[in-house]
Amino acid sequence: GTRVVHDIFWPWEKAGRMVSMQRAAVASAMCYHDTESQLAIHPKYGAWVAFRAVVVIDAPPPCTLAPRQLACLLSPEEKAAAREAMAAALCASDEANLCTQLHGAKGMERDVRLAWAALRDCVLIGKEERYSEAQLTYHYTKDQAVLMQALADSQP
């Protein structure tokens, strides 16, 4: 068969291969991006989505039209709550090292990750899709022991 040239970009890759997963979600019209809270909001899952890879394929597009961007999915009340939650999350964080705290190998302390989860909780769409406590802990800490325990707990 014909080999399709492709590349895969992962969120943990370093400079030179780094891709904004949120921008990819917005460009593909999968999510609405709220510029104040910096949340990517899916029409079904709300703020409870995470992006694990971007696949780039060197092939003709299936259609020539760009995806239609999503309209704002937040009510004025949700936007106001998100502004307050964002301020609280930033206060709980180490702003001088925010990128490392959000994306570094060490992860976040419990009070900091709860503040960031509270920001996601402001979005009413997808509330029933909220991450479990184990998912939240793993998402914000990257602690593989939490992941391994969740896998063990899910076995019959």
C-alpha contacts under 8 A as a table, 3 or more apart, distances in Angstrom:
res1	aa1	res2	aa2	distance
4	V	57	I	7.03
4	V	58	D	6.63
4	V	59	A	7.08
5	V	57	I	6.14
5	V	58	D	5.36
5	V	59	A	7.76
6	H	55	V	7.00
6	H	56	V	5.44
6	H	57	I	4.38
6	H	58	D	5.85
7	D	55	V	5.84
7	D	56	V	5.24
7	D	57	I	6.70
8	I	53	A	6.61
8	I	54	V	5.74
8	I	55	V	4.54
8	I	56	V	6.34
9	F	13	E	7.32
9	F	17	R	6.73
9	F	18	M	7.22
9	F	19	V	6.71
9	F	53	A	5.55
9	F	54	V	5.11
9	F	55	V	6.40
10	W	13	E	5.68
10	W	18	M	7.56
10	W	19	V	7.55
10	W	52	R	6.24
10	W	53	A	4.71
10	W	54	V	6.68
11	P	18	M	6.75
11	P	19	V	6.68
11	P	20	S	7.57
11	P	21	M	6.84
11	P	51	F	7.78
11	P	52	R	6.26
11	P	53	A	6.47
12	W	18	M	7.69
13	E	17	R	6.04
13	E	18	M	5.62
14	K	17	R	6.02
14	K	18	M	5.69
15	A	18	M	5.35
19	V	24	A	7.95
19	V	54	V	7.80
20	S	23	R	5.28
20	S	24	A	6.39
21	M	24	A	5.06
21	M	25	A	6.23
21	M	51	F	5.88
21	M	52	R	7.67
21	M	53	A	7.39
21	M	54	V	7.21
22	Q	25	A	5.04
22	Q	26	V	6.21
22	Q	33	H	7.57
22	Q	40	A	6.09
22	Q	51	F	7.57
23	R	26	V	5.03
23	R	27	A	5.89
24	A	27	A	5.06
24	A	28	S	6.04
24	A	54	V	7.29
25	A	28	S	5.33
25	A	29	A	6.26
25	A	30	M	5.13
25	A	31	C	5.51
25	A	40	A	7.51
25	A	51	F	7.86
26	V	29	A	4.95
26	V	30	M	5.92
26	V	31	C	5.09
26	V	32	Y	5.93
26	V	33	H	6.34
26	V	40	A	7.47
26	V	69	Q	7.15
26	V	70	L	8.00
27	A	30	M	7.68
27	A	67	P	7.38
27	A	69	Q	7.35
28	S	31	C	7.82
28	S	67	P	6.04
28	S	69	Q	7.89
29	A	32	Y	7.21
29	A	67	P	5.75
29	A	68	R	6.20
29	A	69	Q	5.03
29	A	70	L	6.04
30	M	42	H	6.34
30	M	43	P	8.00
30	M	70	L	7.83
31	C	40	A	5.64
31	C	41	I	5.04
31	C	42	H	4.45
31	C	43	P	6.84
31	C	70	L	6.66
32	Y	40	A	5.62
32	Y	41	I	5.04
32	Y	42	H	6.43
32	Y	43	P	7.90
32	Y	69	Q	7.41
32	Y	70	L	5.32
32	Y	71	A	6.65
32	Y	72	C	6.33
32	Y	73	L	6.85
33	H	38	Q	6.58
33	H	39	L	5.83
33	H	40	A	4.57
33	H	41	I	6.21
33	H	72	C	7.90
34	D	37	S	5.73
34	D	38	Q	5.35
34	D	39	L	5.45
34	D	40	A	6.52
34	D	41	I	7.54
34	D	72	C	7.48
35	T	38	Q	4.98
35	T	39	L	7.38
36	E	83	R	6.88
37	S	82	A	6.13
37	S	83	R	6.44
37	S	86	M	6.12
37	S	119	L	7.69
39	L	47	A	6.50
39	L	120	R	7.50
40	A	46	G	7.93
40	A	47	A	6.18
40	A	49	V	7.87
41	I	45	Y	7.42
41	I	46	G	4.71
41	I	47	A	4.77
41	I	48	W	7.80
41	I	49	V	7.71
41	I	73	L	7.25
42	H	45	Y	5.24
42	H	46	G	4.57
42	H	47	A	6.49
42	H	48	W	7.96
42	H	49	V	7.22
43	P	46	G	5.89
43	P	73	L	7.22
43	P	125	I	6.96
43	P	126	G	7.84
44	K	125	I	6.44
44	K	126	G	5.60
45	Y	48	W	5.58
45	Y	49	V	6.44
45	Y	125	I	6.54
45	Y	126	G	4.13
45	Y	127	K	7.53
45	Y	129	E	5.92
46	G	49	V	7.11
46	G	123	V	6.40
46	G	124	L	7.19
46	G	125	I	4.72
46	G	126	G	4.35
46	G	127	K	7.06
46	G	129	E	7.86
47	A	120	R	5.37
47	A	121	D	7.72
47	A	123	V	6.49
47	A	125	I	7.77
47	A	126	G	7.06
48	W	120	R	7.12
48	W	126	G	6.88
48	W	127	K	7.92
48	W	129	E	6.24
48	W	130	R	5.70
48	W	131	Y	6.66
61	P	64	T	6.49
70	L	73	L	7.93
74	L	77	E	7.88
74	L	78	E	5.70
74	L	79	K	6.15
74	L	123	V	6.93
75	S	78	E	5.12
75	S	79	K	6.24
76	P	79	K	5.04
76	P	80	A	6.21
77	E	80	A	5.13
77	E	81	A	6.18
78	E	81	A	5.04
78	E	82	A	5.96
78	E	122	C	5.74
78	E	123	V	6.09
78	E	124	L	7.55
79	K	82	A	5.01
79	K	83	R	6.18
79	K	122	C	7.95
80	A	83	R	5.14
80	A	84	E	6.49
81	A	84	E	5.21
81	A	85	A	6.13
81	A	122	C	5.99
82	A	85	A	4.93
82	A	86	M	5.85
82	A	119	L	5.69
82	A	120	R	7.88
82	A	122	C	5.61
82	A	123	V	7.79
83	R	86	M	5.14
83	R	87	A	6.28
84	E	87	A	5.18
84	E	88	A	6.28
85	A	88	A	4.99
85	A	89	A	6.04
85	A	115	A	7.19
85	A	116	W	7.72
85	A	118	A	6.41
85	A	119	L	4.95
85	A	122	C	7.73
86	M	89	A	5.03
86	M	90	L	6.10
86	M	116	W	7.48
86	M	119	L	5.99
87	A	90	L	5.18
87	A	91	C	6.17
88	A	91	C	5.01
88	A	92	A	6.19
88	A	115	A	6.63
89	A	92	A	5.08
89	A	93	S	6.18
89	A	112	V	6.70
89	A	115	A	4.73
89	A	116	W	5.37
89	A	119	L	7.41
90	L	93	S	5.01
90	L	94	D	7.46
90	L	95	E	6.59
91	C	94	D	7.61
91	C	95	E	7.80
92	A	111	D	7.23
92	A	112	V	5.42
92	A	115	A	6.91
93	S	98	L	6.74
93	S	101	Q	7.67
93	S	112	V	5.96
94	D	97	N	5.51
94	D	98	L	5.66
94	D	101	Q	7.28
95	E	98	L	4.76
97	N	100	T	5.46
97	N	101	Q	6.04
98	L	101	Q	4.92
98	L	102	L	5.94
99	C	102	L	5.14
99	C	103	H	5.76
99	C	104	G	7.16
100	T	103	H	5.22
100	T	104	G	4.37
100	T	105	A	7.88
101	Q	104	G	5.59
101	Q	106	K	7.45
101	Q	107	G	6.01
101	Q	108	M	6.04
102	L	107	G	6.71
102	L	108	M	7.01
102	L	140	Y	7.28
103	H	107	G	7.00
104	G	107	G	5.89
105	A	141	T	7.53
105	A	142	K	6.85
106	K	141	T	6.45
106	K	142	K	7.51
107	G	140	Y	5.71
107	G	141	T	3.72
107	G	142	K	6.21
107	G	143	D	7.77
108	M	112	V	6.04
108	M	113	R	5.76
108	M	140	Y	5.91
108	M	141	T	5.45
109	E	112	V	5.43
109	E	113	R	6.29
109	E	141	T	7.84
110	R	113	R	5.26
110	R	114	L	6.11
111	D	114	L	5.17
111	D	115	A	6.28
112	V	115	A	5.13
112	V	116	W	6.46
113	R	116	W	5.08
113	R	117	A	6.08
113	R	136	L	7.93
113	R	137	T	7.79
113	R	140	Y	6.09
114	L	117	A	4.96
114	L	118	A	6.07
115	A	118	A	5.08
115	A	119	L	6.67
116	W	119	L	5.18
116	W	120	R	6.89
117	A	120	R	5.15
117	A	121	D	6.28
117	A	136	L	7.69
118	A	121	D	4.79
118	A	122	C	6.65
119	L	122	C	5.55
119	L	123	V	7.89
120	R	123	V	5.92
121	D	124	L	7.23
121	D	127	K	7.09
121	D	130	R	7.96
123	V	126	G	7.51
123	V	127	K	7.15
124	L	127	K	5.52
126	G	129	E	5.13
126	G	130	R	7.04
127	K	130	R	5.50
131	Y	134	A	7.78
131	Y	135	Q	5.41
131	Y	136	L	5.77
132	S	135	Q	5.04
132	S	136	L	6.13
133	E	136	L	5.03
133	E	137	T	6.07
134	A	137	T	5.13
134	A	138	Y	6.14
134	A	146	V	6.49
134	A	147	L	7.53
134	A	150	A	6.81
135	Q	138	Y	5.15
135	Q	139	H	5.83
135	Q	147	L	7.88
136	L	139	H	5.03
136	L	140	Y	6.12
137	T	140	Y	5.48
137	T	141	T	5.82
137	T	142	K	7.59
137	T	143	D	7.57
137	T	146	V	7.26
138	Y	141	T	5.18
138	Y	142	K	4.80
138	Y	143	D	5.52
138	Y	144	Q	7.18
138	Y	146	V	6.01
138	Y	147	L	6.33
139	H	142	K	5.82
143	D	146	V	5.61
143	D	147	L	6.91
144	Q	147	L	4.93
144	Q	148	M	6.09
145	A	148	M	5.05
145	A	149	Q	6.06
146	V	149	Q	5.14
146	V	150	A	6.19
147	L	150	A	5.15
147	L	151	L	6.26
148	M	151	L	5.06
148	M	152	A	6.16
149	Q	152	A	4.99
149	Q	153	D	6.05
150	A	153	D	5.05
150	A	154	S	6.22
151	L	154	S	5.19
151	L	155	Q	6.71
152	A	155	Q	5.49
153	D	156	P	7.98
